[in-house]
Amino acid sequence: MRILKLNYKALRALLAVLVISVSTSGCTTKLVYDFLDWGLYWELKDYVKFTRDQRLLVKDEISQLIDWHRSEELPQYADQLEKLSKELKSGITVEQLEESYNNLRDSWQRIVIKTLPATVDIISNLNDEQVNDFFEMLIEKEGDDAKKIEKGTNARTLKKREAYVSKKIVGVIGKLNEDQKSLIAQWALSMKPTKELSLAQAIQWRTRMQTVLAERHNKQQLENNLMVLFANPDQLRSASYRRVIEKNKRLIMQLLFDLNQTLTNQQRSKLVKKLKSYINDFRDLSDRP
C-alpha cells in the first residue's frame, strides 16, 4: 500500500477521524471517513499540480491507504477505546492517558511507514516546476502564519484556547460545572505558547525538505530522509521546543485526569456512551468490504 505524502497535514487527517470524532455524532464519524479519500486528495492537490497520470496514481494510492487503514488501524482504535472506557469507569491514571496518547503517535508512524514506498516513487518523479510550486506554497503559508502571530495577543490566544477545549469537552460530557470550567481556565493559563516555535520548526522542515528534494532521484537516500521528516519530526525540533511540547503534553494529560475526577454520574454515563458509539463505528467501518 502506497501514497504520496508531501505534508504532515494530509495524513494527519486519518488520525483526525479518531480525534475529531470525540466532538461529533456517530453517523458524522462514518460520513467523514467515507469522504476521507476525497479530502486527502484535495489536501495534496493544494500543494502540487499533478499531471493526469500522477493524479490517477495518487487517487489509487489514497484508496489503497484507506482500505488498509480501515482493516488494520480502525480495529486497533476500537480496542484502545474499549480499554479507555473500562479505565474511565474504574479510575484512570495519568500514565494510562499517556499510553493512549502514545498509541496515537504509534499509529501515525505506522501510516507513514506504510506510505513511504509510493511517496518515494512519486516524489522522485516530480518535475522541477512541481517542486518549486510546492515550496512556494509552503513559504506562502509560513508568511500567513507569521502575520497571524504578529496580529495575535496572549489574551486572545488564551481565550481561544479555553473556548476551543471547553466546546470539545462539552460535546463529550455535556454542560460543565464551575469546578470543571475553573480547571480548564487554569490549564489554558498554564499552557506554554508554541506558535513561534512551531513556525520556526516549519521553516527548518521546509529548508531540510528543499535539500532532500534537490537530490530526489536517489531513491534510497530519499526514503531515509523522508522517514526522518515525516515519522520522526522530533529530531528536527530544537531542545527548547521539545521541552515545551513535553510540558504541554503533561498539562493536557493532567487536565483530562482532573476532569475525570470531577465527572458527575450523568456526565460519566454520557462519556462512556459516546465512547461506545465510536467503538461501534470503528468496528462497523473496519468490517465493511
Backbone hydrogen bonds, N-H to C=O, Kabsch-Sander energy under -0.5 kcal/mol:
donor,donor_aa,acceptor,acceptor_aa,energy
3,I,115,T,-1.0
10,A,7,N,-0.9
11,L,7,N,-0.8
12,R,8,Y,-1.8
13,A,9,K,-0.8
13,A,10,A,-1.0
14,L,11,L,-1.5
15,L,11,L,-0.8
16,A,12,R,-2.2
17,V,13,A,-1.0
17,V,14,L,-0.7
18,L,14,L,-0.6
18,L,15,L,-0.9
19,V,15,L,-2.1
20,I,16,A,-3.0
21,S,16,A,-0.6
21,S,17,V,-0.7
22,V,19,V,-1.3
23,S,20,I,-2.4
24,T,21,S,-1.5
29,T,25,S,-1.8
30,K,26,G,-1.7
31,L,27,C,-2.2
32,V,28,T,-3.1
33,Y,29,T,-2.1
34,D,30,K,-2.4
35,F,31,L,-1.3
36,L,33,Y,-1.4
39,G,35,F,-2.1
40,L,36,L,-2.8
41,Y,37,D,-2.0
42,W,38,W,-2.1
43,E,39,G,-1.8
44,L,40,L,-2.2
45,K,41,Y,-2.6
46,D,42,W,-1.0
47,Y,44,L,-1.8
48,V,44,L,-1.7
50,F,48,V,-1.1
55,R,51,T,-2.7
56,L,52,R,-2.1
57,L,53,D,-2.0
58,V,54,Q,-3.1
59,K,55,R,-2.3
60,D,56,L,-2.0
61,E,57,L,-2.6
62,I,58,V,-2.6
63,S,59,K,-2.2
64,Q,60,D,-2.1
65,L,61,E,-2.5
66,I,62,I,-2.5
67,D,63,S,-2.0
68,W,64,Q,-2.3
69,H,65,L,-3.1
70,R,66,I,-2.8
71,S,67,D,-1.9
72,E,68,W,-3.0
73,E,68,W,-0.6
73,E,69,H,-1.2
74,L,69,H,-2.2
77,Y,73,E,-2.2
78,A,74,L,-2.4
79,D,75,P,-2.3
80,Q,76,Q,-2.6
81,L,77,Y,-2.4
82,E,78,A,-2.2
83,K,79,D,-2.2
84,L,80,Q,-2.4
85,S,81,L,-2.6
86,K,82,E,-1.9
87,E,83,K,-2.1
88,L,84,L,-2.4
89,K,85,S,-1.5
90,S,86,K,-1.9
91,G,87,E,-1.9
97,L,93,T,-1.8
98,E,94,V,-2.3
99,E,95,E,-1.8
100,S,96,Q,-1.6
101,Y,97,L,-1.9
102,N,98,E,-2.7
103,N,99,E,-1.9
104,L,100,S,-1.5
105,R,101,Y,-1.9
106,D,102,N,-2.6
107,S,103,N,-2.0
108,W,104,L,-2.1
109,Q,105,R,-1.9
110,R,106,D,-2.1
111,I,107,S,-2.2
112,V,108,W,-2.3
113,I,109,Q,-2.5
114,K,110,R,-2.2
115,T,111,I,-1.9
116,L,112,V,-1.2
119,T,115,T,-2.1
120,V,116,L,-2.5
121,D,117,P,-2.2
122,I,118,A,-2.9
123,I,119,T,-2.5
124,S,120,V,-2.1
125,N,122,I,-1.0
126,L,123,I,-1.6
131,V,127,N,-2.1
132,N,128,D,-2.7
133,D,129,E,-2.4
134,F,130,Q,-2.1
135,F,131,V,-2.1
136,E,132,N,-2.3
137,M,133,D,-2.1
138,L,134,F,-1.9
139,I,135,F,-2.6
140,E,136,E,-2.1
141,K,137,M,-2.2
142,E,138,L,-2.2
143,G,139,I,-2.1
144,D,140,E,-2.0
145,D,141,K,-2.4
146,A,142,E,-2.3
147,K,143,G,-2.0
148,K,144,D,-2.0
149,I,145,D,-2.2
150,E,146,A,-2.2
151,K,147,K,-2.2
152,G,148,K,-1.8
157,T,153,T,-2.6
158,L,154,N,-2.4
159,K,155,A,-2.2
160,K,156,R,-2.4
161,R,157,T,-2.5
162,E,158,L,-2.4
163,A,159,K,-2.7
164,Y,160,K,-2.5
165,V,161,R,-2.2
166,S,162,E,-2.2
167,K,163,A,-2.2
168,K,164,Y,-1.9
169,I,165,V,-2.5
170,V,166,S,-2.6
171,G,167,K,-1.7
172,V,168,K,-0.5
172,V,169,I,-1.2
173,I,169,I,-2.8
174,G,169,I,-0.5
174,G,170,V,-2.0
181,K,177,N,-2.3
182,S,178,E,-2.3
183,L,179,D,-2.1
184,I,180,Q,-2.1
185,A,181,K,-2.2
186,Q,182,S,-2.5
187,W,183,L,-2.3
188,A,184,I,-2.7
189,L,185,A,-1.8
190,S,186,Q,-1.5
191,M,187,W,-1.7
198,S,194,T,-3.5
199,L,195,K,-2.3
200,A,196,E,-2.2
201,Q,197,L,-2.2
202,A,198,S,-2.2
203,I,199,L,-2.3
204,Q,200,A,-2.0
205,W,201,Q,-2.9
206,R,202,A,-2.6
207,T,203,I,-2.5
208,R,204,Q,-2.5
209,M,205,W,-2.5
210,Q,206,R,-2.2
211,T,207,T,-1.6
212,V,208,R,-2.1
213,L,209,M,-3.0
214,A,210,Q,-1.2
215,E,211,T,-0.5
215,E,212,V,-1.3
216,R,213,L,-1.4
218,N,215,E,-1.5
219,K,217,H,-1.1
222,L,218,N,-2.6
223,E,219,K,-2.6
224,N,220,Q,-2.0
225,N,221,Q,-2.2
226,L,222,L,-2.6
227,M,223,E,-1.8
228,V,224,N,-1.1
229,L,225,N,-2.4
230,F,226,L,-2.5
231,A,226,L,-0.6
231,A,227,M,-1.6
232,N,227,M,-0.9
232,N,228,V,-0.9
235,Q,232,N,-1.8
236,L,233,P,-1.9
237,R,234,D,-1.0
242,R,238,S,-2.4
243,R,239,A,-2.0
244,V,240,S,-2.0
245,I,241,Y,-2.6
246,E,242,R,-2.3
247,K,243,R,-2.4
248,N,244,V,-2.8
249,K,245,I,-2.3
250,R,246,E,-2.1
251,L,247,K,-2.0
252,I,248,N,-2.2
253,M,249,K,-2.4
254,Q,250,R,-2.4
255,L,251,L,-2.3
256,L,252,I,-2.4
257,F,253,M,-2.1
258,D,254,Q,-2.9
259,L,255,L,-2.9
260,N,256,L,-2.0
261,Q,257,F,-1.4
262,T,258,D,-0.8
262,T,259,L,-1.0
263,L,259,L,-0.6
263,L,260,N,-0.7
268,R,264,T,-2.8
269,S,265,N,-2.3
270,K,266,Q,-2.1
271,L,267,Q,-2.4
272,V,268,R,-2.6
273,K,269,S,-2.2
274,K,270,K,-2.3
275,L,271,L,-2.6
276,K,272,V,-2.3
277,S,273,K,-1.9
278,Y,274,K,-2.0
279,I,275,L,-2.6
280,N,276,K,-2.4
281,D,277,S,-2.1
282,F,278,Y,-2.7
283,R,279,I,-2.3
284,D,280,N,-2.8
285,L,281,D,-3.0
286,S,282,F,-2.2
287,D,283,R,-1.3
288,R,284,D,-0.7
288,R,285,L,-0.7
